[in-house]
């Protein structure tokens, strides 16, 4: 699917069923509906968010988009269902994703190089089992590699969150570091798994998929 842009040049990414676009303050209710739930934030770095906390979080995301594009950025996308979209409004927000090489408070780089990014995501539990999170993450991965010239992508998951680890591994991420709970400086004190995906490995996998498709006999 093509990439388009809004009026100020921020990216809008389309996949088969989803539209990923920059978050806005208007997304507060939708985002709080899942980031305010204990079952959703169990394996996230924050506790359940109130409406005010969600609004503050999105306000930071909007401010970051005002600085885009840049070599160092922190990009927060809302994931909308295309089937709900109309000519006058977007679709229903079912999750959000973030890609960053800059700290959220803009205090400095979050990675050692501008071509290395972290990614993260959260989706409403009612949407689980439909492949939306994987589809959205795959689209953002493609954007980072193809449009932002990423060399390496990284993600962190708490070890008990096997569903998220499995999703990342299906996208090609591989575990490169495991930390016991006592080594984690986060207050949740859970063992952590660090995963990464190199551009060279992603590109090789995409080439293999294309080659397989080209050699698949057509049915008549």
N, C-alpha and C positions, 0 to 999 in steps of 0.2 A: 504494500500500500504506500502511496506517496506521503511525503512530509509536507505540511503546509505551515503557515505562520499566522499569528494574530497581528493586530495593527501595530504593535510595538516590536515585532520581530521574534517573539518567543515561540518556540516550536510547539506544534500540535501533531501528535503521532497517532496514526490510524492503524488498527489491526483488523482482523476479520469481524470481530464483534465489539471492539472497544475503541474509545477515543481518549487519548491521554493529552491533557492540556494543563497549563499552569493553574495552580490552586488560586482561589479567590476567597475573600472574607465571606462571601455568600455560601461557601461550602461548609460553614461551621456546623450547622445542624446535622448534615449528612456524615461528616467526619466524626463528630462526637458520638453519633449513634453506634459506632463500633469501637473507636478509641476510648470511649467511656466505659467499656465493658471489661469486667475482670477476666473473662475467658479469652478475650482478644489480647489484652496487654500482659498476660501471664508471662509471655516470652519476649516482650518488648522491653526497652530500657526505661520506660516511664510507667507510672501508676495510672489508673483510670483518670481520664481527663474530664474536667467540668466544661461547661459551655464557654466560660471565660478563658480557661486554659487552652481550649481548642482554638478559640478566636485569636489568642495571643500567638499560638503556634503558627497559625495560617498567616497572621500579619507578618511574621518573620519571613515566611516563604514568599509572600508577595514582594517584600522589600528586596529579597535576593533576586527575584525575576527582573526587577527594575535595573539591576546591574548587568543583566545578561545581554549579549554574549560577552564572555571573558575567558581567559585561559583557566582561571580559578573560579569555580562557582559551586553553588549548592542549589540544586533544582528539585522542586517539589511538584509532582504531577498529581492531578486528580484523575481517576479512571472512571469514565462514563460508559454506560451501555448504549451502543449505537441504536439498538432497537427501540429505545425510549426517546430518541432525539426527534425534534421537530424543526421546522424551518426557523422558528422564533426562539427556540431554547435548546440547551444541550440535553443529554440524557441523564439518567439517574446515576449519581455518584455512588459507586460500590466499594471503592478503595482508594488508596493513594500510594505513590511510590516516590522515592527520593534517590537522586544520584549526586554524589558530591566528592570534590577533592579539596574543598574549603570548609573550615569549621562552621557550624551553624551560626555561631556568634560573630563570624567573619574575623576572628582574632588572628587567624593564620592558616596555613595549609594543613589539610587533614591527611595528606599523603606526601611522599618524598619527591613526587614529580607530577606535573600537571596532566600527564597522560595516564595516570593511575587513579581510578575512581572506586569509591565504595558505593554499594547499592543497598536499599532496604525497602520494605513494603508492608502494608497491612490492608486486609480486606474484611468486609462484613462477613460474619460466619454464615449468614443465610445464603451467601454466594459460593460457599465451599462445595466442592465436588463437581463443579462445572468447568474447571480448567481456566477460569478467568485470571487468577493470579499468575499462573504460568504464562498465559498469552501476553499479559501486560508486561511481565518481567522480560520476556523474550523480545518484545518490541523495543523496550528501553535499552536492552543490551545491544540490539542492532543499531539503534540510534547512536549510542556511545562509541561503538566501533566504527561505524560508517560515516557519521557526521561530526563526531567530536574527536576522531583520531586517537581513541583510547588504545593503549598498549596492554593494559591489564585491568581487570575488574576484580573487586574483592567483596566479600560479604561475611558477616559474623552471625552465627546462630547459637543460641543456648543448646547444649547437647540433647536435652530432653525433647526439643522441638524437632522430632524426626521428620515431620511432614514438610517443614520448610527446608531442611537439609536435602530431602529427597527431591523437592522441586528444583533446587539449585543444581543438584547433580544431573538432573534430566536436561538442564540447560547447558551442561558441559563443565560446570564448576567442579573443582576437586579440592579435597581437604589438604591443607598444607601445614596446619598448626592446630593442636588441641591443648587447651589449658584447663587444669583442674580448678574446682571452685575456689580453693584457697588462693589461687593466683589471680583471680578476678578482683579488680578494684571496685566493681559495681556492687551496690548494696544488695542486689538480689542473690549474689553469691551462688551462681550456677556454673557448672563447667561449660566452657565455650569452645566452639568449633569455628575455625577460620577457613574460608574457602576462597579460591581464586580461579579466574578464567583468563587465559592469555589470548590475545588477538590471533596469534598464529594458529592456535588450536581451534578457535572458533571459525576462522576462515577455512581451515582444512575440512571441518565438519560440514560447513555450508557447501563447499565444493563437492563433497561426497554426496550430499543430498541432491544437488543439481544433477550430478552425473547419473545417479540412480534413477531420477525422474526421467531424464532424457533417454535412458535405455529401457524404460518400462514399456512393453508392447501395448499399443492402444487396442481397445476392445471395440469391435464393430457388431 
